[in-house]
């Protein structure tokens, strides 16, 4: 880059720290400054409900350690920004300090919206945004019997569910008739609200708080818009967020509800970018603007902003500022996965408010506590909503991302015997886009299938020869994913209590616990028997997959080296590794020199061999065809290839290796 670049980030939430990490990774010499009010880096906001429920200690809420700034060589400046001079390129702080920049990222987030009614200053009234908010709520709960929650989104729902499970009386007030109306249609909304009511929550739609009533400075009740008084000791307000744009707008940067950005997260000022809760997004189908306020979209937006600040995206990349590539929409088809009062939920793309007659809804046959639908536009899949049953959720995102025309199979999409992933494989459709890659989308784009991390593992040949002897160890290695946060990097299977059965799931007490909403309580198990590992699905909600193919319930699948296994949305790789000892090196020198790999071919040093070294050592210099069976324990058959002779290879055992033609002129 020539001279040292100076990057300034306003805000240290998840968008700010994600961008800072990318900037440091890609430019080790650059100067990075973060300005924020709170000295501690981002808290993990999706886990606050678990903190409220008493399931997670406060220490687990921080998304980065308190050594983050030091580790990343970031200058942290505590302070409040008053303005930005976009001409001279500096940030003005409250104490008159100025911080110059080459590129600036606005990642200062949003504030919680509040009601406009009397009583907001009473003790016991709180919004739901920060750790401090939740600390105060927990401190007061011992004096509370009844909680009134106002809000129509997921934060209000999660809080109602958590407090109800803790034994409190809960009244949930929704301003409109539909819960989370930006995402759910009336049918899905009714299902969720019915789950609330079934659990004993007093749910009231089209009713909101008109006044909060107090006594001696404490909340004692609310009066609703219908004039009804509800006694309570606590009022929680979760009615959305407002981007913090006052100083941004005053600095001349174009804003609507939030900061306006292009597909590269760039504002109308060329060296200023924005990401996270401070920006507004525009739906490509409806044209509606929204402030998302969601964790994983903020991460993806920060990735895009950071790569563009670094100048690493080519002009044909879908996220290059101003790009008109049709692929750019794939990066805004956010995969939204959660639980809605115990109902498994995923949404991708357009799910409600169909803008014209060009759109078609396909709804699965009704099932108890399940509602699934997809939306097509002229046959092309543009949205999916899955409530209660998330089967094929990632396959739907895959089809949406790549604008696949599903008209030929539209009537089969929810059929039990139809597998969309398999159909997409047959049509050579790339994987779902779940991360921002510098290479963009194209032949160079490395999809999830190709992101294998090199590890000192056995080749397939060595696995065939040794299988699971005393000289090898077996592992499940988690495959990193920006939207599926799993803290465990890997687990050694043959060391879990030396058990023959390894249980996998979300519940406490399983051998390999995966704390992710897509994983069932008891999802699957792996059994070691007769020298092999056998994987069995235990009736999971979201399925178990090996190399993209589903494992039927209670069927077993033998695991082989480098198999990719998916439990719900959590992906892992099965690895067999030689056990390093002083007496046994990782790779035999004899095996290394017994077969000369051809350069510029797939048989390079890091390739997984499927031909056992014992067979390779028997081969002469003559070109040889080796037939390897799918059965790992069948010895491969070999046939020398002679000049001017053709071999017929067919299903018939009689025709195998038979000479069918000889042409002396060839």
C-alpha positions as CSV (number, residue, x, y, z in Angstrom):
1,X,0.0,0.0,0.0
2,X,3.0,2.3,0.2
3,X,2.6,4.6,3.2
4,X,0.9,3.4,6.4
5,X,-2.9,3.6,6.2
6,X,-4.9,5.0,9.0
7,X,-8.2,3.4,9.8
8,X,-10.7,4.9,12.3
9,X,-13.7,2.9,13.6
10,X,-16.4,4.6,15.6
11,X,-18.0,1.9,17.8
12,X,-16.7,-1.4,19.3
13,X,-19.7,-3.6,18.9
14,X,-19.6,-6.8,16.8
15,X,-19.4,-4.8,13.5
16,X,-16.6,-2.6,14.7
17,X,-14.4,-5.4,16.1
18,X,-15.1,-7.7,13.1
19,X,-13.9,-5.0,10.8
20,X,-10.8,-4.3,13.0
21,X,-9.8,-7.9,12.9
22,X,-9.9,-8.1,9.1
23,X,-8.0,-4.8,8.8
24,X,-5.3,-6.1,11.0
25,X,-5.1,-9.5,9.3
26,X,-4.9,-8.0,5.9
27,X,-2.6,-5.1,6.7
28,X,-0.2,-5.8,9.5
29,X,1.4,-2.3,9.3
30,X,-1.8,-0.2,9.3
31,X,-2.9,2.1,12.1
32,X,-6.3,1.2,13.6
33,X,-8.1,3.4,16.1
34,X,-11.4,2.5,17.7
35,X,-13.5,5.3,19.4
36,X,-16.3,4.2,21.8
37,X,-17.9,5.1,25.0
38,X,-17.5,1.6,26.5
39,X,-14.0,0.4,27.0
40,X,-15.0,-3.3,26.8
41,X,-15.3,-4.8,23.3
42,X,-18.6,-6.3,22.1
43,X,-20.9,-8.4,24.3
44,X,-22.6,-11.4,22.7
45,X,-26.1,-9.9,22.5
46,X,-27.8,-13.2,21.3
47,X,-26.8,-14.8,24.6
48,X,-28.4,-12.1,26.9
49,X,-31.6,-14.1,27.1
50,X,-29.6,-17.0,28.5
51,X,-28.0,-14.6,31.0
52,X,-31.5,-13.4,32.0
53,X,-32.6,-17.0,32.4
54,X,-29.7,-17.8,34.7
55,X,-28.1,-20.3,32.3
56,X,-25.0,-18.2,31.5
57,X,-22.6,-16.3,33.7
58,X,-21.8,-12.7,32.9
59,X,-18.2,-13.7,32.1
60,X,-19.4,-15.7,29.1
61,X,-21.2,-12.7,27.5
62,X,-18.1,-11.0,26.1
63,X,-17.5,-11.7,22.4
64,X,-13.8,-10.8,22.8
65,X,-11.3,-10.9,25.7
66,X,-10.4,-7.7,27.5
67,X,-6.9,-8.0,25.9
68,X,-8.5,-7.6,22.4
69,X,-7.1,-4.1,21.7
70,X,-3.6,-5.1,22.8
71,X,-3.7,-8.4,20.9
72,X,-4.7,-6.7,17.7
73,X,-2.5,-3.6,18.2
74,X,-5.4,-1.3,18.2
75,X,-5.4,2.2,19.8
76,X,-8.6,2.5,21.8
77,X,-9.8,6.1,22.5
78,X,-12.6,6.4,25.0
79,X,-14.9,9.2,24.0
80,X,-18.0,10.5,22.3
81,X,-17.9,11.7,18.7
82,X,-19.5,15.1,18.1
83,X,-18.9,15.3,14.3
84,X,-16.9,14.3,11.2
85,X,-15.1,16.7,8.9
86,X,-15.5,14.9,5.7
87,X,-13.3,17.4,3.8
88,X,-10.3,17.4,6.0
89,X,-10.9,13.8,7.1
90,X,-10.9,13.9,10.9
91,X,-13.3,12.9,13.7
92,X,-14.1,15.5,16.3
93,X,-14.5,14.2,19.9
94,X,-16.3,15.7,22.9
95,X,-13.1,16.9,24.4
96,X,-12.1,18.8,21.2
97,X,-9.6,16.1,20.2
98,X,-9.3,15.3,16.5
99,X,-8.5,12.0,15.0
100,X,-7.4,11.9,11.4
101,X,-8.3,9.0,9.1
102,X,-7.7,7.7,5.6
103,X,-10.8,5.5,5.8
104,X,-13.5,5.7,8.4
105,X,-16.0,3.1,9.5
106,X,-19.3,4.1,11.2
107,X,-20.2,1.2,13.5
108,X,-21.6,3.0,16.4
109,X,-24.8,1.0,16.5
110,X,-28.3,2.1,17.8
111,X,-30.2,3.0,20.9
112,X,-33.3,1.2,22.0
113,X,-36.6,2.9,21.1
114,X,-38.8,3.9,24.0
115,X,-42.4,4.6,24.5
116,X,-43.9,8.1,24.7
117,X,-46.1,7.8,27.7
118,X,-46.1,8.9,31.4
119,X,-44.1,6.9,33.9
120,X,-41.0,6.0,31.9
121,X,-38.7,7.2,34.8
122,X,-40.2,4.9,37.4
123,X,-38.0,2.2,39.0
124,X,-38.8,-1.1,37.4
125,X,-39.0,0.3,33.8
126,X,-36.3,-0.9,31.5
127,X,-35.3,-1.3,27.9
128,X,-33.5,-4.5,26.7
129,X,-30.2,-3.6,25.1
130,X,-27.1,-3.7,27.2
131,X,-25.6,-5.9,29.9
132,X,-26.3,-3.1,32.3
133,X,-30.0,-3.3,31.4
134,X,-30.1,-7.0,32.2
135,X,-28.0,-6.6,35.4
136,X,-30.6,-4.1,36.7
137,X,-33.5,-6.4,35.7
138,X,-31.9,-9.4,37.5
139,X,-31.3,-7.2,40.6
140,X,-35.0,-6.3,40.8
141,X,-36.5,-9.7,40.0
142,X,-36.7,-10.8,43.7
143,X,-39.3,-8.0,44.2
144,X,-41.4,-9.0,41.1
145,X,-44.4,-11.2,40.6
146,X,-45.8,-9.8,37.3
147,X,-44.0,-8.4,34.3
148,X,-45.5,-6.5,31.4
149,X,-43.5,-6.7,28.2
150,X,-44.2,-4.4,25.3
151,X,-42.9,-5.3,21.9
152,X,-43.7,-7.2,18.7
153,X,-40.3,-8.7,17.8
154,X,-38.1,-11.5,18.9
155,X,-36.5,-9.7,21.8
156,X,-39.9,-9.3,23.5
157,X,-40.8,-12.9,22.8
158,X,-37.5,-14.3,24.1
159,X,-37.8,-12.2,27.3
160,X,-41.4,-13.3,27.8
161,X,-40.5,-16.9,27.4
162,X,-37.4,-16.7,29.7
163,X,-39.3,-15.0,32.5
164,X,-42.3,-17.3,32.2
165,X,-39.9,-20.3,32.5
166,X,-38.5,-18.7,35.6
167,X,-42.0,-18.7,37.1
168,X,-43.1,-15.1,36.7
169,X,-46.5,-14.0,35.5
170,X,-46.1,-12.3,32.1
171,X,-48.3,-10.1,30.0
172,X,-47.1,-9.5,26.4
173,X,-48.5,-6.5,24.6
174,X,-48.2,-6.2,20.8
175,X,-49.0,-3.0,19.0
176,X,-50.2,-4.7,15.9
177,X,-52.1,-7.9,15.0
178,X,-49.0,-9.8,13.9
179,X,-45.9,-10.8,15.7
180,X,-42.7,-9.8,13.9
181,X,-44.7,-8.6,10.9
182,X,-41.6,-7.8,8.8
183,X,-40.8,-11.5,8.6
184,X,-43.8,-13.6,9.6
185,X,-47.1,-13.8,7.9
186,X,-50.3,-14.1,10.0
187,X,-50.3,-17.9,10.0
188,X,-46.8,-18.1,11.3
189,X,-47.5,-15.4,13.8
190,X,-50.6,-17.1,15.2
191,X,-48.6,-20.3,15.7
192,X,-46.0,-18.5,17.7
193,X,-48.5,-16.6,19.8
194,X,-50.4,-19.8,20.5
195,X,-47.3,-21.3,21.9
196,X,-47.0,-18.3,24.3
197,X,-50.6,-18.6,25.4
198,X,-50.3,-22.4,25.9
199,X,-47.5,-21.7,28.3
200,X,-49.6,-19.4,30.4
201,X,-48.6,-15.9,29.0
202,X,-51.3,-13.3,28.7
203,X,-50.8,-12.2,25.0
204,X,-52.7,-9.2,23.8
205,X,-52.5,-8.0,20.2
206,X,-53.4,-4.5,19.0
207,X,-52.9,-3.2,22.5
208,X,-50.0,-1.1,23.9
209,X,-49.1,0.8,27.0
210,X,-50.7,4.2,27.4
211,X,-49.4,5.0,30.9
212,X,-47.1,3.4,33.4
213,X,-48.5,3.8,36.9
214,X,-46.2,4.2,39.9
215,X,-46.2,4.5,43.7
216,X,-43.3,5.9,45.7
217,X,-41.3,6.0,42.5
218,X,-41.9,2.3,41.8
219,X,-43.9,0.6,39.1
220,X,-47.2,-0.7,40.3
221,X,-49.1,-1.2,37.0
222,X,-49.8,-0.1,33.5
223,X,-52.9,1.3,31.7
224,X,-53.3,0.0,28.2
225,X,-54.6,1.7,25.1
226,X,-57.9,0.0,25.7
227,X,-58.2,1.5,29.1
228,X,-57.5,-1.6,31.1
229,X,-55.2,-1.5,34.1
230,X,-52.7,-4.4,34.6
231,X,-51.0,-4.6,38.0
232,X,-47.2,-5.3,37.7
233,X,-43.9,-4.6,39.3
234,X,-41.8,-4.5,36.2
235,X,-42.2,-3.1,32.6
236,X,-39.8,-4.1,29.8
237,X,-39.8,-2.2,26.6
238,X,-38.6,-4.0,23.4
239,X,-40.1,-2.0,20.5
240,X,-37.1,-1.8,18.2
241,X,-34.0,0.3,17.8
242,X,-33.0,3.8,16.5
243,X,-29.7,4.1,14.7
244,X,-27.4,6.7,16.4
245,X,-27.1,9.1,13.4
246,X,-27.4,12.5,15.0
247,X,-23.8,13.5,14.6
248,X,-23.6,11.6,11.3
249,X,-26.5,13.4,9.7
250,X,-25.1,16.7,11.0
251,X,-21.8,16.0,9.3
252,X,-23.6,15.9,5.9
253,X,-23.6,12.2,5.4
254,X,-26.9,11.0,3.8
255,X,-29.2,9.2,6.2
256,X,-32.8,7.9,6.2
257,X,-33.8,5.9,9.2
258,X,-30.2,4.9,9.3
259,X,-27.0,5.6,7.3
260,X,-27.6,5.0,3.6
261,X,-24.9,2.8,2.1
262,X,-24.4,1.0,-1.3
263,X,-23.8,-2.7,-1.7
264,X,-20.1,-2.1,-0.7
265,X,-21.2,-0.6,2.7
266,X,-19.9,2.8,1.4
267,X,-21.7,6.0,2.2
268,X,-22.0,8.8,-0.4
269,X,-18.6,10.0,0.9
270,X,-16.0,7.8,-0.8
271,X,-13.8,7.1,2.2
272,X,-16.5,6.6,4.8
273,X,-18.2,3.3,5.3
274,X,-20.9,2.0,7.7
275,X,-22.0,-1.3,9.0
276,X,-24.2,-2.9,11.7
277,X,-27.2,-1.4,13.5
278,X,-26.4,2.1,12.4
279,X,-27.3,1.5,8.7
280,X,-30.6,0.9,6.9
281,X,-31.1,-1.8,4.3
282,X,-33.4,-1.8,1.4
283,X,-35.3,-5.0,0.4
284,X,-34.6,-5.7,-3.3
285,X,-38.1,-7.1,-3.9
286,X,-40.4,-4.7,-2.0
287,X,-38.2,-1.6,-1.9
288,X,-38.9,-1.2,1.8
289,X,-36.2,0.1,4.1
290,X,-35.4,-1.6,7.4
291,X,-33.1,-1.4,10.3
292,X,-32.2,-5.0,10.9
293,X,-30.5,-4.9,14.3
294,X,-29.3,-8.5,13.9
295,X,-26.0,-10.0,14.9
296,X,-24.9,-12.0,11.9
297,X,-25.9,-9.5,9.2
298,X,-23.7,-7.0,11.2
299,X,-20.8,-9.3,10.9
300,X,-21.3,-9.8,7.2
301,X,-21.7,-6.1,6.6
302,X,-18.4,-5.4,8.5
303,X,-16.6,-7.9,6.4
304,X,-17.7,-6.2,3.2
305,X,-16.8,-2.7,4.6
306,X,-13.4,-3.8,5.7
307,X,-12.5,-5.5,2.4
308,X,-13.5,-2.4,0.6
309,X,-11.6,-0.1,2.9
310,X,-8.6,-2.2,2.2
311,X,-9.2,-2.0,-1.6
312,X,-9.2,-5.8,-1.8
313,X,-12.4,-6.4,-3.8
314,X,-12.1,-6.3,-7.6
315,X,-14.5,-4.3,-9.7
316,X,-16.4,-7.4,-10.7
317,X,-17.0,-8.5,-7.1
318,X,-20.7,-8.4,-6.2
319,X,-19.8,-6.3,-3.1
320,X,-17.6,-3.8,-4.9
321,X,-19.1,-0.3,-4.3
322,X,-21.6,0.4,-7.1
323,X,-21.5,-3.1,-8.6
324,X,-24.5,-4.0,-10.6
325,X,-23.8,-7.7,-10.5
326,X,-27.0,-9.7,-10.0
327,X,-25.0,-11.9,-7.5
328,X,-24.8,-9.0,-5.0
329,X,-28.3,-9.9,-3.7
330,X,-26.9,-13.3,-2.4
331,X,-25.0,-11.4,0.3
332,X,-28.2,-9.8,1.6
333,X,-30.2,-13.0,1.7
334,X,-29.4,-13.4,5.3
335,X,-29.9,-16.8,6.9
336,X,-32.1,-16.0,9.9
337,X,-32.2,-19.0,12.3
338,X,-33.5,-19.1,15.8
339,X,-36.2,-20.6,18.1
340,X,-39.6,-18.8,18.4
341,X,-41.0,-20.0,21.7
342,X,-39.7,-23.5,21.2
343,X,-40.5,-23.7,17.5
344,X,-37.5,-24.1,15.3
345,X,-37.4,-21.3,12.8
346,X,-35.5,-20.2,9.6
347,X,-36.2,-17.5,7.2
348,X,-34.3,-16.5,4.1
349,X,-35.1,-13.7,1.6
350,X,-38.7,-12.6,1.0
351,X,-41.2,-14.1,3.3
352,X,-44.1,-11.7,3.4
353,X,-45.7,-8.7,1.7
354,X,-45.7,-10.1,-1.9
355,X,-45.3,-7.0,-4.1
356,X,-47.0,-8.3,-7.3
357,X,-48.8,-11.2,-9.1
358,X,-45.5,-12.4,-10.4
359,X,-45.0,-14.0,-7.0
360,X,-46.3,-17.5,-6.0
361,X,-46.5,-19.0,-2.5
362,X,-46.0,-22.8,-2.1
363,X,-47.1,-24.0,1.3
364,X,-46.4,-27.5,2.7
365,X,-49.2,-29.7,3.8
366,X,-50.3,-28.8,7.3
367,X,-48.6,-30.7,10.1
368,X,-48.9,-30.2,13.9
369,X,-46.8,-27.3,15.1
370,X,-45.2,-26.9,11.6
371,X,-45.6,-24.3,8.9
372,X,-43.4,-24.2,5.9
373,X,-43.6,-22.1,2.7
374,X,-41.5,-20.8,-0.1
375,X,-42.0,-17.9,-2.5
376,X,-41.2,-18.1,-6.2
377,X,-41.0,-15.2,-8.6
378,X,-41.6,-16.4,-12.2
379,X,-40.4,-19.8,-11.0
380,X,-37.2,-18.5,-9.3
381,X,-37.0,-19.1,-5.6
382,X,-36.8,-15.8,-3.7
383,X,-37.8,-16.7,-0.1
384,X,-38.4,-19.4,2.4
385,X,-40.1,-19.5,5.8
386,X,-39.8,-22.6,7.9
387,X,-41.4,-22.8,11.3
388,X,-41.4,-25.9,13.5
389,X,-39.5,-27.9,10.9
390,X,-36.3,-26.6,9.3
391,X,-35.5,-29.5,7.0
392,X,-33.6,-28.4,3.9
393,X,-33.3,-24.8,5.2
394,X,-29.7,-24.4,3.8
395,X,-30.7,-26.0,0.6
396,X,-33.4,-23.3,0.1
397,X,-30.9,-20.6,0.9
398,X,-28.6,-22.2,-1.7
399,X,-31.3,-22.0,-4.3
400,X,-32.2,-18.5,-3.4
401,X,-28.6,-17.3,-3.5
402,X,-28.0,-18.6,-7.0
403,X,-31.4,-17.6,-8.4
404,X,-32.3,-21.2,-9.3
405,X,-35.5,-21.7,-11.3
406,X,-37.4,-24.4,-9.3
407,X,-40.5,-24.4,-11.5
408,X,-39.9,-27.9,-12.8
409,X,-39.9,-29.3,-9.2
410,X,-42.1,-26.7,-7.5
411,X,-44.8,-29.2,-6.6
412,X,-42.2,-31.6,-5.0
413,X,-40.3,-29.1,-2.8
414,X,-42.0,-30.3,0.4
415,X,-42.5,-34.0,-0.6
416,X,-40.9,-36.4,1.8
417,X,-39.1,-38.3,-0.9
418,X,-37.6,-35.1,-2.5
419,X,-34.2,-33.9,-1.5
420,X,-33.5,-30.4,-2.8
421,X,-29.8,-30.6,-1.9
422,X,-29.4,-33.6,-4.1
423,X,-31.3,-32.0,-7.0
424,X,-29.1,-28.9,-6.7
425,X,-26.0,-31.1,-6.8
426,X,-27.2,-32.8,-9.9
427,X,-27.6,-29.4,-11.5
428,X,-24.1,-28.3,-10.4
429,X,-25.4,-25.4,-8.2
430,X,-22.8,-24.0,-5.8
431,X,-23.1,-24.0,-2.0
432,X,-25.1,-21.4,-0.1
433,X,-23.3,-18.2,0.4
434,X,-22.8,-17.7,4.2
435,X,-19.7,-15.6,4.2
436,X,-18.0,-12.8,2.3
437,X,-15.0,-14.0,0.3
438,X,-12.5,-11.6,-1.3
439,X,-12.6,-13.7,-4.5
440,X,-16.3,-13.1,-5.0
441,X,-18.6,-15.6,-6.7
442,X,-17.3,-17.5,-9.7
443,X,-15.0,-20.4,-10.5
444,X,-12.5,-18.9,-8.1
445,X,-15.0,-18.7,-5.3
446,X,-14.2,-21.2,-2.6
447,X,-17.4,-22.7,-1.3
448,X,-17.8,-24.6,1.9
449,X,-17.0,-27.8,0.2
450,X,-13.6,-26.6,-0.8
451,X,-12.5,-25.0,2.5
452,X,-10.7,-28.0,3.9
453,X,-8.0,-27.0,6.3
454,X,-4.7,-28.8,5.9
455,X,-4.0,-31.0,9.0
456,X,-1.5,-33.7,9.7
457,X,-4.0,-36.5,8.9
458,X,-3.8,-39.9,7.4
459,X,-4.5,-40.4,3.7
460,X,-7.4,-42.5,2.7
461,X,-5.0,-45.3,1.8
462,X,-3.6,-45.3,5.3
463,X,-7.1,-45.3,6.7
464,X,-7.9,-48.3,4.5
465,X,-4.8,-50.1,5.7
466,X,-4.9,-49.2,9.4
467,X,-8.5,-48.2,9.9
468,X,-8.7,-47.5,13.6
469,X,-5.8,-49.4,15.0
470,X,-4.0,-48.5,18.2
471,X,-1.7,-46.2,16.2
472,X,-4.3,-43.6,15.1
473,X,-6.6,-41.1,16.8
474,X,-10.0,-40.0,15.5
475,X,-11.5,-36.5,15.6
476,X,-14.5,-34.4,14.8
477,X,-13.1,-31.0,13.6
478,X,-15.6,-28.2,13.5
479,X,-15.6,-26.3,10.2
480,X,-15.6,-22.5,10.9
481,X,-18.7,-20.6,9.9
482,X,-19.5,-16.9,10.5
483,X,-23.2,-17.6,11.3
484,X,-22.8,-20.8,13.3
485,X,-20.7,-20.0,16.3
486,X,-19.3,-23.2,18.0
487,X,-16.7,-22.6,20.7
488,X,-15.2,-26.1,20.4
489,X,-12.6,-26.4,17.6
490,X,-12.4,-30.2,17.7
491,X,-13.1,-33.3,19.8
492,X,-11.1,-36.5,20.0
493,X,-13.6,-39.4,19.7
494,X,-11.4,-42.2,21.0
495,X,-10.6,-40.3,24.1
496,X,-14.1,-39.4,25.4
497,X,-14.2,-41.5,28.5
498,X,-12.8,-44.3,26.2
499,X,-16.5,-45.0,25.4
500,X,-17.6,-47.1,22.5
501,X,-20.6,-44.8,21.9
502,X,-20.2,-41.0,21.5
503,X,-23.5,-39.1,21.9
504,X,-23.9,-35.7,20.1
505,X,-26.5,-33.1,20.9
506,X,-27.5,-29.9,22.7
507,X,-28.4,-31.2,26.1
508,X,-26.1,-31.4,29.1
509,X,-24.5,-34.7,29.6
510,X,-23.9,-35.8,26.0
511,X,-20.3,-36.7,25.0
512,X,-20.0,-33.9,22.4
513,X,-22.2,-30.9,23.3
514,X,-23.1,-28.5,20.4
515,X,-24.8,-25.4,21.8
516,X,-26.6,-24.3,18.6
517,X,-30.3,-24.0,18.0
518,X,-30.2,-26.2,14.9
519,X,-28.9,-29.2,16.9
520,X,-31.5,-31.4,18.7
521,X,-31.1,-32.3,22.4
522,X,-30.0,-35.8,21.4
523,X,-29.1,-35.4,17.8
524,X,-26.9,-38.3,16.8
525,X,-24.4,-40.9,18.1
526,X,-21.2,-42.4,16.8
527,X,-20.4,-46.0,17.7
528,X,-17.0,-47.7,17.4
529,X,-17.3,-51.4,16.4
530,X,-15.3,-53.9,14.5
531,X,-12.6,-51.3,13.6
532,X,-14.9,-48.6,12.1
533,X,-17.0,-45.7,13.3
534,X,-20.7,-45.8,12.6
535,X,-22.9,-42.7,12.6
536,X,-26.6,-42.9,13.5
537,X,-29.2,-40.2,13.5
538,X,-31.3,-40.2,16.7
539,X,-34.4,-38.7,15.2
540,X,-33.1,-35.1,15.0
541,X,-35.3,-32.2,13.9
542,X,-32.9,-30.8,11.3
543,X,-31.2,-33.9,10.1
544,X,-27.7,-35.5,10.0
545,X,-25.8,-35.4,6.7
546,X,-22.7,-37.0,5.4
547,X,-21.1,-35.3,2.4
548,X,-24.4,-33.6,1.7
549,X,-26.6,-36.7,1.8
550,X,-29.0,-37.2,4.7
551,X,-28.7,-40.1,7.1
552,X,-32.1,-41.6,7.6
553,X,-33.3,-41.9,11.1
554,X,-31.8,-44.9,12.9
555,X,-29.8,-45.9,9.8
556,X,-26.1,-46.2,10.2
557,X,-23.4,-44.6,8.0
558,X,-19.8,-45.7,8.2
559,X,-17.5,-42.7,8.5
560,X,-14.4,-42.4,6.4
561,X,-11.4,-40.1,6.6
562,X,-12.3,-36.5,5.6
563,X,-16.1,-37.1,5.5
564,X,-18.0,-33.9,6.0
565,X,-20.7,-34.3,8.6
566,X,-23.5,-31.8,9.3
567,X,-25.6,-31.9,12.5
568,X,-28.4,-29.4,11.7
569,X,-26.4,-26.3,10.6
570,X,-23.2,-27.3,12.5
571,X,-20.6,-28.8,10.1
572,X,-17.6,-30.9,11.2
573,X,-15.0,-33.1,9.4
574,X,-14.2,-36.6,10.5
575,X,-10.5,-37.1,10.6
576,X,-8.2,-40.0,11.3
577,X,-4.7,-39.0,12.3
578,X,-1.5,-41.0,13.0
579,X,-0.7,-40.9,16.7
580,X,2.6,-39.0,16.9
581,X,5.2,-40.9,19.0
582,X,9.0,-40.8,19.1
583,X,9.1,-44.3,17.7
584,X,6.6,-43.7,14.9
585,X,6.9,-40.6,12.7
586,X,3.8,-39.2,11.1
587,X,4.8,-40.4,7.6
588,X,7.0,-43.4,6.7
589,X,10.1,-42.4,4.7
590,X,9.7,-45.6,2.7
591,X,6.2,-44.7,1.8
592,X,7.2,-41.2,0.9
593,X,9.8,-42.4,-1.6
594,X,8.0,-45.4,-3.0
595,X,5.9,-43.5,-5.5
596,X,6.9,-40.4,-7.4
597,X,3.8,-38.1,-7.7
598,X,3.5,-36.3,-11.0
599,X,3.8,-32.5,-10.7
600,X,1.0,-30.3,-11.8
601,X,-1.6,-33.0,-11.2
602,X,-4.0,-33.9,-8.4
603,X,-1.5,-36.3,-7.0
604,X,0.5,-33.7,-5.1
605,X,1.8,-34.2,-1.6
606,X,-1.3,-33.0,0.2
607,X,-3.7,-35.1,-1.8
608,X,-5.6,-37.9,-0.1
609,X,-4.5,-41.1,-1.8
610,X,-7.1,-43.7,-2.5
611,X,-4.5,-46.2,-3.7
612,X,-2.8,-48.0,-0.7
613,X,1.0,-47.5,-0.6
614,X,1.3,-51.3,-0.5
615,X,-0.2,-51.4,-4.0
616,X,1.9,-48.5,-5.2
617,X,5.1,-50.2,-4.2
618,X,4.3,-53.1,-6.5
619,X,3.9,-51.0,-9.6
620,X,6.5,-50.8,-12.3
621,X,7.3,-47.8,-14.5
622,X,4.7,-48.9,-17.0
623,X,1.4,-46.8,-16.8
624,X,-1.1,-48.8,-14.8
625,X,-4.8,-48.6,-14.3
626,X,-5.8,-49.4,-10.7
627,X,-9.5,-50.2,-9.9
628,X,-10.4,-49.2,-6.4
629,X,-13.6,-50.6,-4.9
630,X,-16.0,-48.5,-2.8
631,X,-15.5,-51.2,-0.2
632,X,-12.4,-50.1,1.6
633,X,-11.4,-53.6,2.5
634,X,-11.3,-55.0,-1.1
635,X,-7.8,-55.1,-2.5
636,X,-7.5,-52.9,-5.6
637,X,-7.1,-54.7,-9.0
638,X,-4.3,-53.6,-11.3
639,X,-3.7,-53.8,-15.1
640,X,-0.7,-52.6,-17.1
641,X,-1.6,-50.2,-19.9
642,X,0.2,-51.3,-23.1
643,X,0.8,-49.2,-26.2
644,X,-1.9,-49.7,-28.9
645,X,-4.2,-51.6,-26.7
646,X,-7.6,-50.5,-25.4
647,X,-9.4,-51.8,-22.3
648,X,-13.1,-52.1,-21.9
649,X,-14.3,-51.3,-18.4
650,X,-17.9,-52.1,-17.8
651,X,-20.4,-53.3,-15.1
652,X,-20.1,-56.9,-16.3
653,X,-17.5,-58.8,-14.4
654,X,-16.8,-60.9,-17.6
655,X,-15.9,-57.8,-19.6
656,X,-13.7,-56.1,-17.0
657,X,-10.1,-55.8,-18.3
658,X,-11.0,-57.6,-21.6
659,X,-9.2,-56.3,-24.6
660,X,-11.7,-55.0,-27.1
661,X,-9.5,-53.5,-29.8
662,X,-6.0,-53.5,-31.1
663,X,-4.8,-50.8,-33.5
664,X,-1.1,-51.1,-34.4
665,X,-1.3,-47.6,-36.0
666,X,-2.1,-45.9,-32.7
